[in-house]
Amino acid sequence: MSPLNRRRFALFRANRRGWWSLHIFLVLFVLSLGAELLSNDKPLLVSYQNELYSPIFTRYAETEFGGEFPIEADYRSSYVRELIEDKGEGWMLWPPNPYYYSTINYDLEVPAPAPPSAENWLGTDDQARDVFARVVYGFRISVLFALTLTIVSSIIGVIAGAVQGFYGGRIDLFGQRFIEVWSGLPVLYLLIILASFVQPSFWWLLGIMLLFSWMSLVDVVRAEFLRGRNLEYVRAARALGASNRVIMFRHILPNAMVATLTFFPFILTGGVITLTSLDFLGFGLPAGSPSLGELIAQGKANLQAPWLGLTAFVVLSVMLSLLVFIGEALRDAFDPRK
């Protein structure tokens, strides 16, 4: 690590709020990546007649455990439990929360949505699905969607801004006019119109959002390239016969990335907010998908169940606050004045 990067890392670590926010966010994200191990309606391990089975990785038919039908075993049913634990003299090791995001709890003692209890830690929604399971899976989808959107849109935006700033002239002029027109299109209305023709999905939404999100970094990168293309080391590289591609991506881009890296957490935050807003309005992920926006919509529709809205509010507040704190620490670390 170069002395400059060591100094930046020290500045980032000196911001205690951003440093601990990064640790907390990474822990939550890693736990959400293993959501199937934390919340699932299938046991982690099954022992049946002295043999071990792993239902979360492999589908087993009911006949594997002495059942009658060649369909996937429902491990929550009393019939399958009796086959395994009584007749098979076995046992089942369950995840901490024995519910998948789509699992319906048919044994509720009160009508859905049910309040938090020892069985359902954060209660259930109006379809008797476990809220904790939907929060864990919804957190993972939101972060993965925002990460993918941030990375791909940043690559496109950096390339577009680099080309405009380095070459200037007509390329820069027409590029800026295109961005002005393209950024003026009503994104929400386009999504509503397209949703009437195509069934929304994770990749469909990602593709639509990429059409507009790549413009967030163009102006920053363009300004850095406009400034850097006339510096002495760039002129020296051009005099030595370096190609335009080498000058752009080896000499100017590393300096331009200093300004763009500080925008990444805020672009990530914008991706989470966009997906949540679309799910809340009903134009996001397919119906039944674990979604924080859908949980907010349920809280709005079920005011007599305040745990739905409060859970969504707390999860989104913590997630977005952590990302903002990380972004502030990055901004301080890459501030050239420091």
Short mmCIF file of the C-alpha atoms (twelve columns), coordinates in Angstrom:
data_MODEL
# 
_entry.id   MODEL 
# 
loop_
_atom_site.group_PDB 
_atom_site.id 
_atom_site.type_symbol 
_atom_site.label_atom_id 
_atom_site.label_alt_id 
_atom_site.label_comp_id 
_atom_site.label_asym_id 
_atom_site.label_seq_id 
_atom_site.Cartn_x 
_atom_site.Cartn_y 
_atom_site.Cartn_z 
_atom_site.pdbx_PDB_model_num 
ATOM 1   C CA . MET A 1   0.000   0.000   0.000   1 
ATOM 2   C CA . SER A 2   1.377   3.388   -1.024  1 
ATOM 3   C CA . PRO A 3   1.935   6.127   1.586   1 
ATOM 4   C CA . LEU A 4   -0.965  8.100   0.098   1 
ATOM 5   C CA . ASN A 5   -3.378  5.168   0.427   1 
ATOM 6   C CA . ARG A 6   -2.122  4.474   3.959   1 
ATOM 7   C CA . ARG A 7   -2.883  8.068   4.879   1 
ATOM 8   C CA . ARG A 8   -6.357  7.786   3.337   1 
ATOM 9   C CA . PHE A 9   -7.023  4.579   5.239   1 
ATOM 10  C CA . ALA A 10  -5.899  6.256   8.464   1 
ATOM 11  C CA . LEU A 11  -8.259  9.176   7.800   1 
ATOM 12  C CA . PHE A 12  -11.123 6.779   7.086   1 
ATOM 13  C CA . ARG A 13  -10.418 4.840   10.260  1 
ATOM 14  C CA . ALA A 14  -10.173 8.067   12.266  1 
ATOM 15  C CA . ASN A 15  -13.827 8.715   11.449  1 
ATOM 16  C CA . ARG A 16  -15.185 6.374   14.113  1 
ATOM 17  C CA . ARG A 17  -18.777 6.698   12.979  1 
ATOM 18  C CA . GLY A 18  -17.960 5.684   9.409   1 
ATOM 19  C CA . TRP A 19  -15.495 2.992   10.513  1 
ATOM 20  C CA . TRP A 20  -18.003 1.222   12.772  1 
ATOM 21  C CA . SER A 21  -20.802 1.749   10.273  1 
ATOM 22  C CA . LEU A 22  -18.741 -0.154  7.711   1 
ATOM 23  C CA . HIS A 23  -18.258 -3.041  10.150  1 
ATOM 24  C CA . ILE A 24  -21.945 -3.176  11.070  1 
ATOM 25  C CA . PHE A 25  -23.075 -2.998  7.447   1 
ATOM 26  C CA . LEU A 26  -20.675 -5.762  6.381   1 
ATOM 27  C CA . VAL A 27  -21.870 -8.004  9.210   1 
ATOM 28  C CA . LEU A 28  -25.525 -7.455  8.277   1 
ATOM 29  C CA . PHE A 29  -24.820 -7.982  4.578   1 
ATOM 30  C CA . VAL A 30  -22.838 -11.192 5.148   1 
ATOM 31  C CA . LEU A 31  -25.599 -12.538 7.396   1 
ATOM 32  C CA . SER A 32  -28.196 -11.729 4.740   1 
ATOM 33  C CA . LEU A 33  -26.147 -13.593 2.125   1 
ATOM 34  C CA . GLY A 34  -26.655 -16.700 4.252   1 
ATOM 35  C CA . ALA A 35  -30.366 -16.027 4.694   1 
ATOM 36  C CA . GLU A 36  -31.227 -19.647 3.901   1 
ATOM 37  C CA . LEU A 37  -29.194 -20.701 6.932   1 
ATOM 38  C CA . LEU A 38  -30.895 -18.153 9.205   1 
ATOM 39  C CA . SER A 39  -34.512 -18.392 8.105   1 
ATOM 40  C CA . ASN A 40  -35.899 -21.348 6.215   1 
ATOM 41  C CA . ASP A 41  -38.844 -23.720 6.319   1 
ATOM 42  C CA . LYS A 42  -36.483 -26.611 5.622   1 
ATOM 43  C CA . PRO A 43  -34.165 -28.089 8.266   1 
ATOM 44  C CA . LEU A 44  -30.417 -27.685 7.928   1 
ATOM 45  C CA . LEU A 45  -29.830 -31.383 8.579   1 
ATOM 46  C CA . VAL A 46  -32.084 -34.422 8.806   1 
ATOM 47  C CA . SER A 47  -31.095 -37.714 10.362  1 
ATOM 48  C CA . TYR A 48  -33.233 -40.610 9.129   1 
ATOM 49  C CA . GLN A 49  -32.341 -44.246 9.796   1 
ATOM 50  C CA . ASN A 50  -28.728 -43.299 10.611  1 
ATOM 51  C CA . GLU A 51  -28.309 -41.343 7.367   1 
ATOM 52  C CA . LEU A 52  -27.859 -37.580 7.056   1 
ATOM 53  C CA . TYR A 53  -29.769 -35.402 4.586   1 
ATOM 54  C CA . SER A 54  -29.399 -31.679 3.781   1 
ATOM 55  C CA . PRO A 55  -32.783 -30.424 2.554   1 
ATOM 56  C CA . ILE A 56  -31.620 -26.794 2.086   1 
ATOM 57  C CA . PHE A 57  -29.221 -27.941 -0.650  1 
ATOM 58  C CA . THR A 58  -31.075 -30.943 -2.099  1 
ATOM 59  C CA . ARG A 59  -34.723 -31.681 -2.681  1 
ATOM 60  C CA . TYR A 60  -35.915 -34.937 -1.205  1 
ATOM 61  C CA . ALA A 61  -39.190 -36.609 -2.055  1 
ATOM 62  C CA . GLU A 62  -41.535 -37.692 0.671   1 
ATOM 63  C CA . THR A 63  -40.896 -41.300 -0.316  1 
ATOM 64  C CA . GLU A 64  -37.259 -40.908 0.827   1 
ATOM 65  C CA . PHE A 65  -38.580 -40.864 4.395   1 
ATOM 66  C CA . GLY A 66  -41.159 -43.604 4.021   1 
ATOM 67  C CA . GLY A 67  -43.973 -41.416 2.715   1 
ATOM 68  C CA . GLU A 68  -46.534 -42.230 0.066   1 
ATOM 69  C CA . PHE A 69  -46.243 -39.430 -2.514  1 
ATOM 70  C CA . PRO A 70  -43.240 -38.692 -4.809  1 
ATOM 71  C CA . ILE A 71  -43.377 -34.966 -4.080  1 
ATOM 72  C CA . GLU A 72  -41.022 -32.741 -2.120  1 
ATOM 73  C CA . ALA A 73  -41.341 -33.364 1.584   1 
ATOM 74  C CA . ASP A 74  -43.057 -30.720 3.697   1 
ATOM 75  C CA . TYR A 75  -40.877 -30.837 6.798   1 
ATOM 76  C CA . ARG A 76  -43.208 -28.578 8.780   1 
ATOM 77  C CA . SER A 77  -46.105 -31.008 8.493   1 
ATOM 78  C CA . SER A 78  -46.796 -33.305 11.405  1 
ATOM 79  C CA . TYR A 79  -46.950 -36.292 9.028   1 
ATOM 80  C CA . VAL A 80  -43.373 -35.877 7.764   1 
ATOM 81  C CA . ARG A 81  -42.115 -35.124 11.280  1 
ATOM 82  C CA . GLU A 82  -43.656 -38.353 12.514  1 
ATOM 83  C CA . LEU A 83  -42.053 -40.277 9.659   1 
ATOM 84  C CA . ILE A 84  -38.603 -38.912 10.478  1 
ATOM 85  C CA . GLU A 85  -38.615 -38.603 14.268  1 
ATOM 86  C CA . ASP A 86  -40.828 -41.505 15.321  1 
ATOM 87  C CA . LYS A 87  -40.685 -44.163 12.625  1 
ATOM 88  C CA . GLY A 88  -37.215 -43.277 11.363  1 
ATOM 89  C CA . GLU A 89  -35.787 -42.681 14.854  1 
ATOM 90  C CA . GLY A 90  -34.181 -39.529 13.527  1 
ATOM 91  C CA . TRP A 91  -34.061 -35.820 14.204  1 
ATOM 92  C CA . MET A 92  -34.155 -32.480 12.386  1 
ATOM 93  C CA . LEU A 93  -31.851 -29.488 12.931  1 
ATOM 94  C CA . TRP A 94  -33.773 -26.309 12.129  1 
ATOM 95  C CA . PRO A 95  -32.476 -22.774 11.359  1 
ATOM 96  C CA . PRO A 96  -32.918 -20.153 14.110  1 
ATOM 97  C CA . ASN A 97  -36.111 -18.949 12.380  1 
ATOM 98  C CA . PRO A 98  -38.030 -21.880 10.833  1 
ATOM 99  C CA . TYR A 99  -39.781 -19.811 8.161   1 
ATOM 100 C CA . TYR A 100 -39.039 -19.024 4.531   1 
ATOM 101 C CA . TYR A 101 -40.103 -15.629 3.179   1 
ATOM 102 C CA . SER A 102 -43.111 -17.233 1.454   1 
ATOM 103 C CA . THR A 103 -44.040 -19.665 4.237   1 
ATOM 104 C CA . ILE A 104 -47.574 -19.209 5.560   1 
ATOM 105 C CA . ASN A 105 -48.121 -19.877 9.221   1 
ATOM 106 C CA . TYR A 106 -51.420 -21.776 9.399   1 
ATOM 107 C CA . ASP A 107 -51.204 -22.210 13.184  1 
ATOM 108 C CA . LEU A 108 -51.745 -18.601 14.205  1 
ATOM 109 C CA . GLU A 109 -53.823 -18.115 17.324  1 
ATOM 110 C CA . VAL A 110 -55.107 -14.730 16.125  1 
ATOM 111 C CA . PRO A 111 -56.113 -13.476 12.673  1 
ATOM 112 C CA . ALA A 112 -53.307 -12.202 10.437  1 
ATOM 113 C CA . PRO A 113 -51.480 -9.889  10.720  1 
ATOM 114 C CA . ALA A 114 -50.387 -11.390 14.038  1 
ATOM 115 C CA . PRO A 115 -48.281 -9.408  16.547  1 
ATOM 116 C CA . PRO A 116 -44.702 -10.375 17.470  1 
ATOM 117 C CA . SER A 117 -44.416 -13.562 19.511  1 
ATOM 118 C CA . ALA A 118 -41.952 -16.291 20.404  1 
ATOM 119 C CA . GLU A 119 -42.968 -18.110 17.208  1 
ATOM 120 C CA . ASN A 120 -42.851 -15.092 14.895  1 
ATOM 121 C CA . TRP A 121 -40.259 -12.673 16.259  1 
ATOM 122 C CA . LEU A 122 -41.481 -9.654  14.297  1 
ATOM 123 C CA . GLY A 123 -45.040 -10.851 13.800  1 
ATOM 124 C CA . THR A 124 -46.674 -11.761 10.506  1 
ATOM 125 C CA . ASP A 125 -48.060 -9.750  7.622   1 
ATOM 126 C CA . ASP A 126 -51.646 -9.814  6.398   1 
ATOM 127 C CA . GLN A 127 -50.971 -13.071 4.522   1 
ATOM 128 C CA . ALA A 128 -49.619 -14.825 7.659   1 
ATOM 129 C CA . ARG A 129 -46.027 -14.768 6.374   1 
ATOM 130 C CA . ASP A 130 -43.205 -14.285 8.861   1 
ATOM 131 C CA . VAL A 131 -42.015 -10.658 8.863   1 
ATOM 132 C CA . PHE A 132 -38.486 -11.461 10.094  1 
ATOM 133 C CA . ALA A 133 -37.930 -13.856 7.194   1 
ATOM 134 C CA . ARG A 134 -39.186 -11.287 4.689   1 
ATOM 135 C CA . VAL A 135 -36.943 -8.603  6.208   1 
ATOM 136 C CA . VAL A 136 -33.828 -10.799 5.965   1 
ATOM 137 C CA . TYR A 137 -34.461 -11.771 2.342   1 
ATOM 138 C CA . GLY A 138 -35.679 -8.283  1.435   1 
ATOM 139 C CA . PHE A 139 -32.511 -6.723  2.873   1 
ATOM 140 C CA . ARG A 140 -30.390 -9.017  0.711   1 
ATOM 141 C CA . ILE A 141 -32.323 -8.272  -2.471  1 
ATOM 142 C CA . SER A 142 -32.219 -4.520  -1.837  1 
ATOM 143 C CA . VAL A 143 -28.458 -4.439  -1.227  1 
ATOM 144 C CA . LEU A 144 -27.620 -6.760  -4.136  1 
ATOM 145 C CA . PHE A 145 -29.838 -4.741  -6.480  1 
ATOM 146 C CA . ALA A 146 -28.275 -1.463  -5.361  1 
ATOM 147 C CA . LEU A 147 -24.721 -2.871  -5.537  1 
ATOM 148 C CA . THR A 148 -25.211 -4.219  -9.053  1 
ATOM 149 C CA . LEU A 149 -26.844 -0.986  -10.174 1 
ATOM 150 C CA . THR A 150 -24.062 1.104   -8.622  1 
ATOM 151 C CA . ILE A 151 -21.193 -0.910  -10.113 1 
ATOM 152 C CA . VAL A 152 -22.573 -1.185  -13.651 1 
ATOM 153 C CA . SER A 153 -23.877 2.389   -13.830 1 
ATOM 154 C CA . SER A 154 -20.584 3.711   -12.438 1 
ATOM 155 C CA . ILE A 155 -18.610 1.880   -15.127 1 
ATOM 156 C CA . ILE A 156 -20.827 3.294   -17.869 1 
ATOM 157 C CA . GLY A 157 -20.820 6.783   -16.345 1 
ATOM 158 C CA . VAL A 158 -17.042 6.849   -15.896 1 
ATOM 159 C CA . ILE A 159 -16.449 5.779   -19.505 1 
ATOM 160 C CA . ALA A 160 -18.937 8.333   -20.849 1 
ATOM 161 C CA . GLY A 161 -17.513 11.147  -18.727 1 
ATOM 162 C CA . ALA A 162 -13.930 10.198  -19.629 1 
ATOM 163 C CA . VAL A 163 -14.644 10.250  -23.361 1 
ATOM 164 C CA . GLN A 164 -16.457 13.588  -23.164 1 
ATOM 165 C CA . GLY A 165 -13.843 15.275  -20.989 1 
ATOM 166 C CA . PHE A 166 -10.782 13.939  -22.796 1 
ATOM 167 C CA . TYR A 167 -11.822 14.620  -26.383 1 
ATOM 168 C CA . GLY A 168 -14.026 17.678  -25.775 1 
ATOM 169 C CA . GLY A 169 -15.254 19.560  -28.840 1 
ATOM 170 C CA . ARG A 170 -18.253 18.137  -30.653 1 
ATOM 171 C CA . ILE A 171 -18.170 14.882  -28.697 1 
ATOM 172 C CA . ASP A 172 -18.536 16.802  -25.456 1 
ATOM 173 C CA . LEU A 173 -21.146 19.156  -26.931 1 
ATOM 174 C CA . PHE A 174 -23.409 16.431  -28.337 1 
ATOM 175 C CA . GLY A 175 -22.850 14.257  -25.261 1 
ATOM 176 C CA . GLN A 176 -24.025 17.003  -22.920 1 
ATOM 177 C CA . ARG A 177 -27.082 17.757  -25.048 1 
ATOM 178 C CA . PHE A 178 -27.995 14.056  -25.104 1 
ATOM 179 C CA . ILE A 179 -27.661 13.833  -21.311 1 
ATOM 180 C CA . GLU A 180 -29.841 16.923  -20.861 1 
ATOM 181 C CA . VAL A 181 -32.594 15.395  -23.007 1 
ATOM 182 C CA . TRP A 182 -32.239 11.880  -21.555 1 
ATOM 183 C CA . SER A 183 -32.270 13.077  -17.943 1 
ATOM 184 C CA . GLY A 184 -35.488 14.982  -18.591 1 
ATOM 185 C CA . LEU A 185 -37.477 11.831  -19.381 1 
ATOM 186 C CA . PRO A 186 -40.011 10.848  -16.676 1 
ATOM 187 C CA . VAL A 187 -38.545 7.592   -15.354 1 
ATOM 188 C CA . LEU A 188 -41.523 6.672   -13.180 1 
ATOM 189 C CA . TYR A 189 -44.012 7.101   -16.010 1 
ATOM 190 C CA . LEU A 190 -41.862 4.998   -18.314 1 
ATOM 191 C CA . LEU A 191 -41.745 2.239   -15.683 1 
ATOM 192 C CA . ILE A 192 -45.512 2.360   -15.279 1 
ATOM 193 C CA . ILE A 193 -46.024 2.119   -19.044 1 
ATOM 194 C CA . LEU A 194 -43.512 -0.707  -19.483 1 
ATOM 195 C CA . ALA A 195 -44.970 -2.592  -16.506 1 
ATOM 196 C CA . SER A 196 -48.219 -2.937  -18.450 1 
ATOM 197 C CA . PHE A 197 -46.373 -4.830  -21.223 1 
ATOM 198 C CA . VAL A 198 -43.680 -6.787  -19.352 1 
ATOM 199 C CA . GLN A 199 -43.825 -8.644  -16.047 1 
ATOM 200 C CA . PRO A 200 -41.359 -6.824  -13.749 1 
ATOM 201 C CA . SER A 201 -38.412 -8.861  -12.444 1 
ATOM 202 C CA . PHE A 202 -35.066 -8.236  -10.772 1 
ATOM 203 C CA . TRP A 203 -33.098 -8.070  -14.042 1 
ATOM 204 C CA . TRP A 204 -35.825 -6.183  -15.901 1 
ATOM 205 C CA . LEU A 205 -35.895 -3.460  -13.254 1 
ATOM 206 C CA . LEU A 206 -32.098 -3.374  -13.194 1 
ATOM 207 C CA . GLY A 207 -31.939 -2.882  -16.950 1 
ATOM 208 C CA . ILE A 208 -34.517 -0.097  -16.890 1 
ATOM 209 C CA . MET A 209 -32.781 1.729   -14.034 1 
ATOM 210 C CA . LEU A 210 -29.406 1.405   -15.778 1 
ATOM 211 C CA . LEU A 211 -30.776 3.414   -18.689 1 
ATOM 212 C CA . PHE A 212 -30.950 6.471   -16.426 1 
ATOM 213 C CA . SER A 213 -28.678 5.927   -13.393 1 
ATOM 214 C CA . TRP A 214 -25.385 6.015   -15.341 1 
ATOM 215 C CA . MET A 215 -25.582 9.824   -15.643 1 
ATOM 216 C CA . SER A 216 -24.864 10.462  -11.949 1 
ATOM 217 C CA . LEU A 217 -21.061 10.291  -12.346 1 
ATOM 218 C CA . VAL A 218 -20.673 11.727  -15.839 1 
ATOM 219 C CA . ASP A 219 -20.335 15.369  -14.768 1 
ATOM 220 C CA . VAL A 220 -17.748 14.610  -12.063 1 
ATOM 221 C CA . VAL A 221 -15.554 12.458  -14.315 1 
ATOM 222 C CA . ARG A 222 -15.955 14.862  -17.232 1 
ATOM 223 C CA . ALA A 223 -14.753 17.792  -15.110 1 
ATOM 224 C CA . GLU A 224 -11.716 15.839  -13.897 1 
ATOM 225 C CA . PHE A 225 -10.745 14.870  -17.447 1 
ATOM 226 C CA . LEU A 226 -11.242 18.411  -18.738 1 
ATOM 227 C CA . ARG A 227 -8.855  19.601  -16.045 1 
ATOM 228 C CA . GLY A 228 -6.379  16.743  -16.308 1 
ATOM 229 C CA . ARG A 229 -5.928  16.542  -20.071 1 
ATOM 230 C CA . ASN A 230 -3.877  19.774  -20.090 1 
ATOM 231 C CA . LEU A 231 -1.609  18.944  -17.131 1 
ATOM 232 C CA . GLU A 232 2.131   18.538  -17.636 1 
ATOM 233 C CA . TYR A 233 2.337   14.782  -17.044 1 
ATOM 234 C CA . VAL A 234 -0.374  14.188  -19.667 1 
ATOM 235 C CA . ARG A 235 1.498   16.313  -22.194 1 
ATOM 236 C CA . ALA A 236 4.683   14.427  -21.381 1 
ATOM 237 C CA . ALA A 237 2.957   11.061  -21.900 1 
ATOM 238 C CA . ARG A 238 1.557   12.248  -25.224 1 
ATOM 239 C CA . ALA A 239 5.012   13.482  -26.284 1 
ATOM 240 C CA . LEU A 240 6.443   10.049  -25.473 1 
ATOM 241 C CA . GLY A 241 3.969   8.459   -27.874 1 
ATOM 242 C CA . ALA A 242 1.403   7.089   -25.421 1 
ATOM 243 C CA . SER A 243 -1.962  6.323   -27.010 1 
ATOM 244 C CA . ASN A 244 -5.132  8.123   -26.013 1 
ATOM 245 C CA . ARG A 245 -6.461  4.989   -24.303 1 
ATOM 246 C CA . VAL A 246 -3.317  4.661   -22.180 1 
ATOM 247 C CA . ILE A 247 -3.405  8.341   -21.227 1 
ATOM 248 C CA . MET A 248 -7.095  8.181   -20.332 1 
ATOM 249 C CA . PHE A 249 -7.178  5.016   -18.243 1 
ATOM 250 C CA . ARG A 250 -3.634  4.825   -16.868 1 
ATOM 251 C CA . HIS A 251 -2.766  8.452   -16.188 1 
ATOM 252 C CA . ILE A 252 -5.945  10.536  -15.807 1 
ATOM 253 C CA . LEU A 253 -8.524  8.010   -14.589 1 
ATOM 254 C CA . PRO A 254 -6.775  7.142   -11.262 1 
ATOM 255 C CA . ASN A 255 -6.882  10.827  -10.300 1 
ATOM 256 C CA . ALA A 256 -10.490 11.149  -11.443 1 
ATOM 257 C CA . MET A 257 -11.521 8.095   -9.416  1 
ATOM 258 C CA . VAL A 258 -10.607 9.910   -6.198  1 
ATOM 259 C CA . ALA A 259 -13.567 12.230  -6.725  1 
ATOM 260 C CA . THR A 260 -15.921 9.478   -7.898  1 
ATOM 261 C CA . LEU A 261 -15.268 6.974   -5.096  1 
ATOM 262 C CA . THR A 262 -16.893 9.285   -2.571  1 
ATOM 263 C CA . PHE A 263 -20.145 9.128   -4.552  1 
ATOM 264 C CA . PHE A 264 -20.457 5.322   -4.462  1 
ATOM 265 C CA . PRO A 265 -22.240 4.976   -1.078  1 
ATOM 266 C CA . PHE A 266 -24.699 7.701   -2.040  1 
ATOM 267 C CA . ILE A 267 -25.437 6.028   -5.391  1 
ATOM 268 C CA . LEU A 268 -25.930 2.784   -3.447  1 
ATOM 269 C CA . THR A 269 -28.366 4.570   -1.152  1 
ATOM 270 C CA . GLY A 270 -30.246 5.907   -4.166  1 
ATOM 271 C CA . GLY A 271 -30.561 2.388   -5.592  1 
ATOM 272 C CA . VAL A 272 -32.086 1.080   -2.348  1 
ATOM 273 C CA . ILE A 273 -34.542 3.987   -2.208  1 
ATOM 274 C CA . THR A 274 -35.527 3.518   -5.860  1 
ATOM 275 C CA . LEU A 275 -36.283 -0.194  -5.487  1 
ATOM 276 C CA . THR A 276 -38.173 0.406   -2.240  1 
ATOM 277 C CA . SER A 277 -40.249 3.172   -3.829  1 
ATOM 278 C CA . LEU A 278 -41.146 1.054   -6.857  1 
ATOM 279 C CA . ASP A 279 -42.153 -1.889  -4.653  1 
ATOM 280 C CA . PHE A 280 -44.255 0.416   -2.495  1 
ATOM 281 C CA . LEU A 281 -46.100 1.710   -5.575  1 
ATOM 282 C CA . GLY A 282 -46.558 -1.808  -6.961  1 
ATOM 283 C CA . PHE A 283 -44.253 -1.449  -9.984  1 
ATOM 284 C CA . GLY A 284 -41.228 -3.246  -8.542  1 
ATOM 285 C CA . LEU A 285 -40.463 -6.908  -7.979  1 
ATOM 286 C CA . PRO A 286 -43.086 -9.585  -8.769  1 
ATOM 287 C CA . ALA A 287 -45.876 -10.106 -6.276  1 
ATOM 288 C CA . GLY A 288 -44.813 -12.279 -3.354  1 
ATOM 289 C CA . SER A 289 -41.131 -11.336 -3.547  1 
ATOM 290 C CA . PRO A 290 -39.516 -10.303 -0.247  1 
ATOM 291 C CA . SER A 291 -39.417 -6.543  -0.390  1 
ATOM 292 C CA . LEU A 292 -39.024 -3.721  2.094   1 
ATOM 293 C CA . GLY A 293 -41.228 -1.509  -0.056  1 
ATOM 294 C CA . GLU A 294 -44.007 -4.091  -0.033  1 
ATOM 295 C CA . LEU A 295 -43.686 -4.265  3.765   1 
ATOM 296 C CA . ILE A 296 -44.159 -0.482  3.944   1 
ATOM 297 C CA . ALA A 297 -47.252 -0.797  1.760   1 
ATOM 298 C CA . GLN A 298 -48.619 -3.458  4.107   1 
ATOM 299 C CA . GLY A 299 -47.952 -1.193  7.087   1 
ATOM 300 C CA . LYS A 300 -49.898 1.585   5.334   1 
ATOM 301 C CA . ALA A 301 -52.792 -0.761  4.577   1 
ATOM 302 C CA . ASN A 302 -52.846 -2.256  8.092   1 
ATOM 303 C CA . LEU A 303 -52.640 0.623   10.519  1 
ATOM 304 C CA . GLN A 304 -53.947 -1.673  13.271  1 
ATOM 305 C CA . ALA A 305 -50.653 -3.624  12.965  1 
ATOM 306 C CA . PRO A 306 -47.996 -0.988  13.771  1 
ATOM 307 C CA . TRP A 307 -45.183 -3.552  13.881  1 
ATOM 308 C CA . LEU A 308 -45.246 -3.774  10.064  1 
ATOM 309 C CA . GLY A 309 -44.553 -0.097  9.435   1 
ATOM 310 C CA . LEU A 310 -42.165 0.217   12.387  1 
ATOM 311 C CA . THR A 311 -40.103 -2.780  11.232  1 
ATOM 312 C CA . ALA A 312 -39.755 -1.412  7.699   1 
ATOM 313 C CA . PHE A 313 -38.917 2.047   9.044   1 
ATOM 314 C CA . VAL A 314 -36.209 0.775   11.408  1 
ATOM 315 C CA . VAL A 315 -34.596 -1.505  8.812   1 
ATOM 316 C CA . LEU A 316 -34.489 1.191   6.119   1 
ATOM 317 C CA . SER A 317 -33.330 3.857   8.579   1 
ATOM 318 C CA . VAL A 318 -30.459 1.704   9.840   1 
ATOM 319 C CA . MET A 319 -29.431 0.617   6.345   1 
ATOM 320 C CA . LEU A 320 -29.461 4.098   4.811   1 
ATOM 321 C CA . SER A 321 -27.826 5.702   7.853   1 
ATOM 322 C CA . LEU A 322 -24.962 3.223   7.748   1 
ATOM 323 C CA . LEU A 323 -24.410 3.886   4.034   1 
ATOM 324 C CA . VAL A 324 -24.479 7.657   4.537   1 
ATOM 325 C CA . PHE A 325 -21.984 7.440   7.412   1 
ATOM 326 C CA . ILE A 326 -19.681 5.295   5.261   1 
ATOM 327 C CA . GLY A 327 -19.964 7.847   2.459   1 
ATOM 328 C CA . GLU A 328 -19.042 10.689  4.801   1 
ATOM 329 C CA . ALA A 329 -15.965 8.800   5.990   1 
ATOM 330 C CA . LEU A 330 -14.910 8.124   2.389   1 
ATOM 331 C CA . ARG A 331 -15.379 11.782  1.530   1 
ATOM 332 C CA . ASP A 332 -13.115 12.808  4.407   1 
ATOM 333 C CA . ALA A 333 -10.526 10.166  3.513   1 
ATOM 334 C CA . PHE A 334 -10.257 11.267  -0.138  1 
ATOM 335 C CA . ASP A 335 -10.478 15.000  0.551   1 
ATOM 336 C CA . PRO A 336 -7.324  16.479  -1.060  1 
ATOM 337 C CA . ARG A 337 -7.292  19.278  1.539   1 
ATOM 338 C CA . LYS A 338 -6.514  16.674  4.189   1 
# 
